[in-house]
Amino acid sequence: MVISILNSSTFRFMARLVMVSTVLIICLAMMPIINFSQQASSPPPISIEKVKDNIYIIKGGSGANCFFIAGRKHNLLVDAKMTADSFREMLAEIQKTSPLPLRLIILTHSDGDHVNGLRGLQEKVKILSHLKTYQEMLPAVEQMPELKDILPTETYEESKIIDFEGTRLELKNFGPAHTSGDTIIFIPQSRTAIVGDLMFYGRDPLIHKHKNGTFFGYLKTLQMMLDYRPEIEVFLSGHAEAAGRKEVAELIAGLKDKENKVREMMAQGKTLEDIKAAFGPQPPPAGSQVRRPPLVEIIYQELKDRK
């Protein structure tokens, strides 16, 4: 009797299981097929927008925002996306807006999402950067000799003035900030500056300690951007929308506020772990693909080193 009851229960269980499995199979068959690998690897299309005068922002593709300046006879490009494909697509889109040959590429710093696309460069074009940017790019080229063609062909230190077919550009490096080789391109007649990775909103900036970037250098550079004369009205960056003076001032104030809080807790004898816990879980720094110390840890260490 017991055996017959068990067999009956087993039969009812198996029947329910078959029914549920059938319904599940039907539901799955009705769902649209999604190619997750394609979604993850497909960057947004390249788009170009006029910012002001002859200055354009290039969004989309793989890598950071880039910019180009249309001259009378040539184009000037700032930064180079992350992949060769995006770089070539960007050049093709630029030609639709300004069908002139490319004469000069300026690199704002050495991060891969700003320079690796140079592998798609198929013609001889002068590449200009700060000396430290050149030096920071050398290790990758030494490991992969095929990257030698992406190295800057000309460098500068501290500042450099360029007359690009009637548009005056002043390149400035105010010392280590995001990296040791950050270049800010001031365009006085348009009251515009291209600032690389020196502007982030709603998240902590990324400071590359392995490239000798510093928090206090970052603050100093932001202030120098505001102090430049004639006053800059538009600030263009690699990972944010165009900003004005108010946004730069607010960014400085927010970073100083965080510094003051860290300084106060250190004066109270708080440990680094106490301070990090007080600020709560910190998202990975903007643009970071590997583990980087959070900003409060960088501030803590720099304050400690100053003692």
N, C-alpha and C positions, 0 to 999 in steps of 0.2 A: 504493500500500500504506500509506504513511504517513497519507494522508488517511482511509482506511477505519479505521485504528486510532484516530485522533483522534475520528472520528465515534462510534465504539463507546464510547470512554471518556466522551465527552460525554453519550451516551445513558444510561450507567450512573449518572453523576453526577446527571443530571436526575431519574432515577427515584428515587434516594435522597432528593433534595431534596423531591420531591412527597410521599414517604412521611413524612418528618419533619414537613413542614408540616401534613399531615393529622392526625398524632398531636397536634401542638401545638394545632390548632384544636379538636379534641375535648376536650383537657384544659381549654382556656380556657372552652369552653362549659359544662363541668361545675362551674366555680368559681362561688361565690356572688357576686352583684353587690354591690359596696361603694360607697356614696355618701360619698366622702372629704370633699367640701365640707360635707356635712351633719354628719359626725362632728366636723370641726374647729370648726364654728360653734355646735354645740349644747352649752350649758353644763349642768352637772349640775343636777338639780332642787333647788329650795329646800327646806331642812329646818330645823326649829327644835328646839333642845334646851334644857331648863332647866339652868342652871348652878348657881344657888344662890338661895334666897329668891324674889324676884320678878324675877330677872335671867335673860335668855335669850340664847343665841347663835343667829345665823341664818347657816347655811352654804349653799353652792351658788349657783346663778345666775351671772351675769356680774359679776365684781368681788370685792372683799375680803369677809371676814366682817363682818357687822353685828350689832348687839345691840339688844334692847329691854327696857325696864323697864315692868312692868305696875303702874299706879297704882290708886287706888281708883275713879277716874272716867275716867281717860285713860291712854293709852300714850305713852311717850317712846322715840324711836328714835335710835340712834347710827350714823351713816354711812348711805350711800344706794345702794350697789352702783354698777355702771358704766353700765348701760343702763336706759332707761325701762321696757322690758318686764320686766326682772328686778326693778326697783323695785316695779312694780305687782303682780307675782307675790308678792313679799315681803310687801307690805301685805295681800294676800289671805290668805296663810298665817298672818300674825300674828293676823288676825281669828278664825281657827279656834282659836287658843290663848287670846286675850284679846279678846273682841268689844267693845272700847272705842274711842272716837275718838282719833285721833292729835293730840296737843297741841303737842309740841316735838320738833325734830330737832337733835341736836348733831353737829357735824362734827369729827373728830379732826385732820384736816389737809386739804390742798387737792388731793391726788392724784386723778386722774380715776376710778380704780377705787373711790373712796370717795364721790365727789360727783356724777359725771355722771348717775347714775340719777335725780337730782332733777328731770330733765326730765319724768319720769312723774308728778310731783306735781300733782294736779288740784284741790286745795283749799288754802285759806289756812292755813298752819301756820308758826309762828315757827321760824326757822332760826338757830341760835346757833353761833358759832365764835370763835376767837381773831382779833384784829384782823389779824395777819399772814396768816392763812389767807384772810380776805376780800380783802386786797390781792393775794395770789398768784393769786386767781381772776379778778381784774379783767381782765388782758390777754386771756384767752380770751373773756370777755363783750364786750370792746370789738371783737374781731374778728367775733364772732357775736352780735349784739344779741338774738337769740331766746333766748339763755341767761340773760338778765337775771334771770329768775324763780328761778334756782338760787342767786343770791347770798344770803349770810347777811343776815338782817334785824336781827340784834343781834350785837354783838361785845363782847369783854372783853380786858383785858390783865392779865398775871401770874396772877391768880386770881379765881374767882367761886364763891360758894356758892348752891346752889339747893335749896329745900325742895320736892321734887316729891311732893306728896300723901303726906307722911309719910316719904319716903325722902330722906335728906340726901345731896346730891352736892357734891363739891368739885372744881372744875375748876382745873387747874394747868398753867402753862407755865413751864418752868425755863430758857428760852432756846433758841436754835437747836440742833436735834439732827438728826432725820431731815429736817425742814424748819424754817423759822423760826417756824412757827405751830402746832407740835404741842400738842394738848390731851390731858392725862391726866385721866380722870374717876375720882376716888376715891369709893368708896361705903363709908364707915367701918363702918356697922352690919353689913355683909355681909363685911367684910374683903376686898373685891374692888376691882380697878382695871381700867378699860378703857383700853388704852394705844396704840391705833392701830397704826402700823408701827414700833414700838420693840422688837419681839421677833421674832427669827428664829433658827432652829436648823439646824445642819448646813450653813450657807451664810453668807456675809458679809452684813451688813445693807446696805441701800441708803441712801446719804446723798446727798441732792439738793443739790449745790453750787450749782446755778442757782437754788435757793430758799434759799440761805444756810445750808444744813445743815452741821454740822461734826462731825468725829469726836470731838473732846474734849467738845463739848456733848452728844453722844450718850452718852458715858461718864458724864458728870455727871448726866444725866437718869436713866439706869438706876440710879445710886447713890441719887438722891433718891427713886426709887420704893421702894427698900429701906428708906430712912431715915424714910419717912412713918409717922406714928403716928395711930391705932393700927396695928400692923403689918398689912400686906396679905398675905393668904395665897394669893389667886388672881389671876393676871394674864391678862387676855383681850386678844388681839391680832388684827390683820387677816389674818395669813397663817400662823398656827400654832395648835396646840391650846392649851387652857388650861394655864398653867404655874404653878409654885410658887416660893417664894423660892430654893430650891436652883438652879433653872434660871436665874433672873436672875443669881445670884452666879456661876454657871459661865460665863454669857455675858460678864459683866464681866471675869472672869479670862482668858478666851480672847482678848478684845479687847486687854487690857493686855499679854498675852504677845506678841501680834503687834506691838503698839507697841514693846515692848522690843527685839524682834528687828530691827525697822526702825531704831530708834535706834542699836543696836550697829553695824549695817552702815554707817550714815551716819558714825559715829565712825571707822570703818575706811577712810573715803574712798570707799566704794562709790557708784556712780552709781545713778540711779533705774532704769535698764535692768538693771544688775547685781542690784539688790534684787528687781525684778519677776521676773527669771530665777531667782533663788534660791528664790522662793516657788512657782515652777512655773506652769503655765498656770492662769489664774484664770477660773472661769466667770463669765458676766455677773452683776452684782449682782441680788439677788432683786427681782422685780417690774419689772425694767428691760426696756423694749421698744426702746430706742435705746442707742447706745454711751454708756456711763458709765465714768468712770475706776474701776479696781479699788480696793478698800479700801486696799491697801498704798500705792498712789499718793497717795490722799487723806492717809493718815497721814504719808507722806514730805513732802508739800507743807506740811502744817500744822506739822510739826516744823521745817521749813526756815524758814517764816514767823515762827516764834517766836524765831529766833536774832537 
